[in-house]
Amino acid sequence: MLNDDYTPMEFVVVVIQEFFNKDRETATQIMLKIHLDGRAVCGVYPKDIAVTKVEQVTAAARKAGHPLQCVSEPVE
């Protein structure tokens, strides 16, 4: 997930909890890493599942009126 200057931190935490099945503490830690480092890994999945999660997160963000970006990248 990528940082932006507009999406509320609380929304990011909820998205991480909902779509990546993280508890609140872990989701908050991931959100802070996104905020401080510009990006963070929310999970590692097979390609088809990763693509679906990106689509779900992007759709939820747009529905809520936020520009949050989620990307899928191959593991190196």
C-alpha positions as CSV (number, residue, x, y, z in Angstrom):
1,M,0.0,0.0,0.0
2,L,1.2,3.5,-0.8
3,N,1.1,6.6,1.2
4,D,-0.8,9.7,0.2
5,D,-1.5,13.0,1.9
6,Y,-5.3,12.7,1.9
7,T,-6.5,9.3,3.0
8,P,-7.2,9.3,6.8
9,M,-4.9,7.0,8.8
10,E,-8.0,5.4,10.5
11,F,-9.4,4.4,7.1
12,V,-6.1,2.8,6.2
13,V,-6.1,0.8,9.5
14,V,-9.7,-0.4,8.8
15,V,-8.9,-1.4,5.2
16,I,-5.8,-3.4,6.4
17,Q,-7.9,-5.1,9.0
18,E,-10.8,-5.9,6.6
19,F,-8.9,-7.0,3.5
20,F,-5.7,-8.4,5.0
21,N,-7.1,-10.0,8.1
22,K,-4.8,-8.2,10.5
23,D,-5.6,-7.3,14.1
24,R,-5.9,-3.7,15.1
25,E,-2.4,-3.4,16.5
26,T,-0.7,-5.0,13.5
27,A,-2.8,-2.9,11.1
28,T,-1.8,0.2,13.0
29,Q,1.9,-0.8,12.7
30,I,1.5,-1.3,9.0
31,M,-0.3,2.0,8.6
32,L,2.5,3.8,10.4
33,K,5.1,2.1,8.2
34,I,3.2,3.3,5.1
35,H,3.0,6.8,6.6
36,L,6.7,7.0,7.5
37,D,8.3,5.0,4.6
38,G,5.8,5.8,1.8
39,R,4.8,2.2,1.4
40,A,4.5,-1.1,3.2
41,V,3.7,-4.7,2.5
42,C,0.3,-5.8,3.8
43,G,0.6,-9.4,2.8
44,V,2.1,-11.9,0.4
45,Y,-0.3,-13.9,-1.8
46,P,-0.5,-15.9,-5.0
47,K,-0.9,-13.5,-7.9
48,D,-4.6,-14.0,-8.5
49,I,-5.4,-13.3,-4.9
50,A,-3.1,-10.3,-4.7
51,V,-4.8,-8.8,-7.8
52,T,-8.2,-9.3,-6.2
53,K,-7.1,-7.7,-3.0
54,V,-5.8,-4.7,-4.9
55,E,-9.1,-4.3,-6.7
56,Q,-11.1,-4.7,-3.4
57,V,-9.0,-2.1,-1.6
58,T,-9.1,0.4,-4.5
59,A,-12.9,0.0,-4.8
60,A,-13.4,0.5,-1.1
61,A,-11.2,3.6,-1.1
62,R,-12.9,5.1,-4.1
63,K,-16.4,4.4,-2.7
64,A,-15.3,6.3,0.5
65,G,-13.9,9.1,-1.6
66,H,-10.2,8.5,-0.8
67,P,-7.2,8.3,-3.3
68,L,-5.5,5.4,-1.5
69,Q,-3.4,3.3,-3.7
70,C,-2.7,-0.4,-3.3
71,V,-0.3,-2.2,-5.7
72,S,0.7,-5.8,-6.3
73,E,4.4,-6.5,-7.0
74,P,6.2,-9.8,-7.5
75,V,8.3,-11.1,-4.5
76,E,12.0,-10.8,-5.3
